[in-house]
Amino acid sequence: MAEALFLREGETYVPTENASGPWSPDYLHGGPPTGLLTWALEQAAAGSGLRLARQTTDLLRPVPSKPLTVRVETVRTGRRLRVLQADLLADNIVVSRATALYLEQAPLDVPEHARFPDDTLPAREGPAQTLVQISERGRDVPQLTLTGLHTTAEVRLIDGVQGRGVGRVWMRLPIPVVAGEPCSTTVQAATLADFGNGIGQLHVADDVGSINADISLYLTRPPCGEWIGFDARARMGDNGNGLVETRLFDDKGGIGRVTQATLAMPVYGG
């Protein structure tokens, strides 16, 4: 198995089997395209002294498992903030788009009432697993035996992840997004952010779950360390539209959250 999600060949990025999704070897999981766009945006913002505060990724089309290109442009730039946009293209067609907001950082004396809650997740325990092993315990789902990000990312379960719209886990990306390139903790968090809907997967019937077409990641500070904690909660309206809200943690405490709009769909693609 390749030791990265993408191999770089000139100006193109070739997905490896680690980047695939659970339903078809022909299409990627939502995490790797998001991670690749985040990595490209981070390169474009390097040296600015600004920090990624928010990134919204729209998964416009299924991303094929074929060579991809990335196009980055500046939407707005200034001393205190910068907005960048990155498009992911397959055969010159935009398949995913990310818009990122970078903000200035400066020391500030924050009173107690204005601080973020000082909460944490339980410590990591037990052996590392995959989300497939955790979420599909006791269920025969042949489609989920495919190799991809869902079998590459390491998971330590805290509780939940049983289709009830709640779940808490620790996750780690054990390989870089682009082979031979440093992978920051911010890029790792963005790559894993799409799992919020998997950790908080909500089954409103035995054969009806939900898919998401976007990922909005908010970070109050860069993650410390490789392990990211997820506390996901999902709800669905009677119009078939829902929302997953996931709080993110590292070993020092909260680092932000992920929101994802969801759509009710047959659980196994029927």
N, C-alpha and C positions, 0 to 999 in steps of 0.2 A: 504494500500500500504506500502511495506517495506520501511524503512527509510535509505536505502543505495542501491548502485548498485549491491554489492556482499555481501554474507554472508560467513564468513570464517568457514570451518569445517576441523580442522587439517591442512593438507597441500593442501587442495582443496578450491576453491572459487566457490560458487554456485550463479549464476546470479539470481537476482530478476526481477520482471516484469518491473522495472524502467530501466533495461539495454537493453530491447528488441528494435528491429528496427521497422520501419513503415510498412514493407511489409509482415512479417510473425512472429507469436509468437514463432516460432521454432529457430529463429536466432537473434543475437544481433545487435544493432546499432554499427557502427565503433568506437564511442566514448568510451564506457565502456571498451572494451579490451585495447584500447590505454591508458586509465586512469589507469587500473590495472597494466599494464606493467610499466608505469611511476612511480606508487607508489612502485612497487617492486624494480625498479632500484634506486629510491631515498633511500630506506632502505639499499641497498647494498653500496651506496655512502656516507651514513651518517658518520660524523666524519672526512671526508677527507678535509673539508674546501673548497672544490671545488663547482662550481655552474653549473647547467645544462645550456649549451649553445646551444646545438642542439640535437634533437631527431628525428629520422626517423623511422616511423612505417610502415611496409609492411603488408597489410591486405591480407594474402596469400589465405585464404579460408573463406567462410562464417563461422562465429563463432557460434556454436550451443548453444542453451540455456540448457546447462547441466554442471555438475561440471567440472571445469577447473583447471589445475595446471600451475605453472610458474617456469621456469628454468633460472637462471641468471648466467652468466659467465663473467670474466674479460678478455677483449681483449688486453688492454694495460694499464699499470699504471705507473705513474711518479709523481714527485713533483708538476708539473705545469698542468698536464692534466691526465685524465683517460677516457678510452673508455670501456663501458660495453654493453653487449648484453643480451636481455631477450627474451625467447620464451614462447609463450602461447600455451598450449597443451590441446586437447580434445581427449580422448581415445588414448593417447600417440602419437597423430598426431599434428605436429606444424601447428597452424591455423593463428597465427600472430607472427611477430618478430619485436622487437624494438632495434635499436642501438643508444646509447646515448653518447654524448661527454660532459665531465665536464671540466671546465677550472678554473685556479687560478684567484682570485680577488686580486687586490692591488690598493691602491690610486694612482691616476695619474692626473697631471695637463694637461688637454686637451685644446688646443687652439680652438677658436670659429669656425674656418673653418673646423675642424675635428669632431665637435660634431654632434650627431644625430639631425634631424630637431625638433624644439620645437613646435610640433603641437599636437592638441588634437581633440577629438570628441565632438560634442554637448552634453550637459548635459542630463542625463536620465530624461525623462518626461513620464507621462501617466501611465496607469496600466500595470502590468506585464502580458504577454501573453505567449503562446508557439509559436514556429516557425511554427507549423502546422496551428494555427489560423491565423497567419500573411500571410503565403505564399499561403494558399488555400482559401483565402477569395472569396466567391461567386462561389466556384467550388465544385461539389459533387464528392468526392473521398473516397469511403467507406474504402479502405485499410488504409488510414491514420487515422482512428479512433482507431486503436490499441494503447494500452498503451506502452510506452517505454521512452527512453531518450528524444525523440522529444516532448513528452508531460510532461516531468519532468523538463527539463531545463527552467528557467525563461528568458523571452526576453522582452526588451523594444526597439521598432522599432524607428529608426531615419528616414530612407527612403530606397527606393528600395525594394528588395526581391519580384520581380514580374516576374522572369524568363528571365530577360534581361541581366543577367550576372553581375549585380551590386547590392550591398546592404550594409547598415550600421545599426548595432544594438549593444545594450549592452546585455550581457548574464551573467547568474549566475547559478551555480550548487548548488541547495539548500540542497543537501544531500551528505554524504561522499561516496567515492568510495567503501571502505571496512567498513562494519559495526563495530563500536567500535574503529576504528583507526583514528587518526588525518589525515586530508586531507589538505595538503599545498596548497597555491595559485598556485604553479607551477603545481601540479597534477590536480587541477581544470582546469587550462588553457589547459593542454594537453588533458583532457577529452572532453572539448568543441571544441578543434581545428578542429575536423572532420566536424563541422558545417560550415566551410568556404565554402565548395561546396554547401551547402544548402542555405546559405545567398547569395552567388554569383551564384546560380543555373542559367545555361544558357540553354534556350530552342531554338534550332536552327530551329525547326518546332513545330507545335502544339502538336505533339505526340513524339517528340524527345528531350530528355534532356541529362544529363551526370552523370556518376558515377565515383568515384575515388577509386583507389586501394592502395593509399599510403597517408601518412601525414608527412610532414617535418616541424617540429616546431623549430624556432630559437628564443631564448630569449636573449635580451641584459641585462636584469636584472629580478629578480623575480617580479611578479605582486604585487602591493599593494592593498589589499582589494579583495573582492569576485567577483566584477563585472568586466568583461572583455569586452572591446570594439572591434568590428569587422568592418573592412572596406574592403569588398571583391570585387574583379574584376576578371571576367572569360572571356576567349577567346577560340575559337575552330578553328582548321585548317581544310582544305578541305579533310584531310585524316581521319577525325573522332577523332583525338587526340587533347586534349586541356590542358589548364593550368589555375588553380585558384591561385591567389596571394592575400593573406589577411593580411593587416596590423593590428596589435594588440595594444590595448591601455589599460591603467587604468586611474584613475582620475588624475594622475600626468603627463600623456603623453604617448608617444610610448614605447612599451616594446618588440617589435619584429615582426615577421611575420610567416605566414604559407604558404607553397606551396603544391599543390596537382596536380598530373597528372590525367587527366580525359579521359574518353572514352564515345563517343556518344552511347546512349541507349534509347530504348522506354521509355517514361516518367513513365508509370505505369506498367512496367515489362511485356509488351506484347511480 
